[in-house]
């Protein structure tokens, strides 16, 4: 796949089935993540893979967080939280792990982690692997952070869902670039 085709045509693929990406594909996915822009070469991110039965445990963790957050969790909302990780055979949790650095602000390091997540999505599209970034408010819950084993200062940046596309990829929308770019003249 040509690089510009990839950049201009990648779309989210929300309907995913087995199989998950295999070991060779995962090597490429995470290799692409490691190419994220990274001022200072800090690699301020890490990844957790969640698959098989662990997806049910992640769903339970999300439902517990919903209750703990006092979100008026009715049974429908709890079931949605529990079933979320089951939408794909593989969930990759992208975690920012910012470090104290005299030259690289923590906010920039979190952006780098987001770029690493985007690298996974781009590589998935290039490989024909279905992928979608579905994080949501529960990703930012202290309960979820504890349950996933995050260290102090770490934060979830993304839940990436990966698998085999159930349907052909839709065509990428083509917004007009001029709607997003303006010149600053001081």
C-alpha positions, -999 to +999 in steps of 0.1 A: +000+000+000+013+034-009+019+057+021-003+085+008-031+061+000-029+048+036-028+083+051-057+096+030-079+065+031-076+049+066-110+045+082-122+030+115-136-005+112-161-010+140-174-045+133-146-070+141-145-108+143-119-135+149-092-140+142-071-113+160-039-102+144-013-129+145+022-127+160+038-114+127+012-088+123+015-077+159+052-073+154+045-048+126+017-030+145+038-024+175+069-016+154+048+011+137+038+025+171+075+028+180+080+052+151+058+078+167+073+113+169+092+113+202+110+144+213+139+132+235+135+096+225+117+088+258+092+063+244+067+075+270+041+048+264+035+011+268+009-014+256-013-040+272-030-067+250-063-080+262-078-111+245-097-143+253-112-145+287-093-114+298-118-094+277-146-105+301-125-094+331-118-061+314-156-057+309-162-064+345-136-038+354-153-012+333-187-020+348-173-017+383-158+017+373-192+028+361-208+020+394-179+036+413-181+068+393-217+071+403-229+073+368-265+062+377-256+029+362-287+011+351-285-025+339-284-015+302-253+008+309-236-019+329-242-045+302-227-021+276-196-016+298-193-053+303-196-062+267-175-034+253-142-054+252-160-083+235-165-062+203-131-074+190-109-104+195-080-081+206-080-049+226-048-030+229-046-006+258-022+023+250-008+038+282+011+071+284+039+069+309+052+105+310+086+111+327+101+141+343+123+156+317+139+191+316+132+195+279+100+175+271+068+186+288+045+158+301+017+170+278+039+164+248+047+129+260+010+121+262+006+133+226+035+110+217+015+081+232-015+091+211+007+091+180+019+056+189-018+046+190-023+061+156+007+042+143-010+010+153-042+020+135-023+030+103-003-003+103-035-022+109-052-006+079-021-013+057-022-050+067-060-053+062-066-057+099-098-041+111-092-015+139-111+012+157-101+036+186-129+034+212-118+048+245-147+066+263-149+082+297-143+049+317-108+048+303-099+077+325-113+062+357-089+057+386-106+023+392-098+012+357-062+025+361-058+005+393-074-026+377-051-025+347-021-021+369-011+014+359+017+031+379+014+065+394+014+091+367+004+067+339-028+071+320-049+053+294-047+070+261-066+045+240-085+013+238-078+000+203-100-028+191-085-050+165-096-081+145-108-092+111-133-068+094-168-082+093-176-060+063-156-043+036-141-009+048-162+021+040-149+048+018-130+076+038-149+109+039-131+137+020-135+169+040-123+201+023-089+209+036-095+247+034-121+243+061-093+234+086-063+255+075-058+293+078-028+315+075-016+335+105+001+367+096+010+380+130 
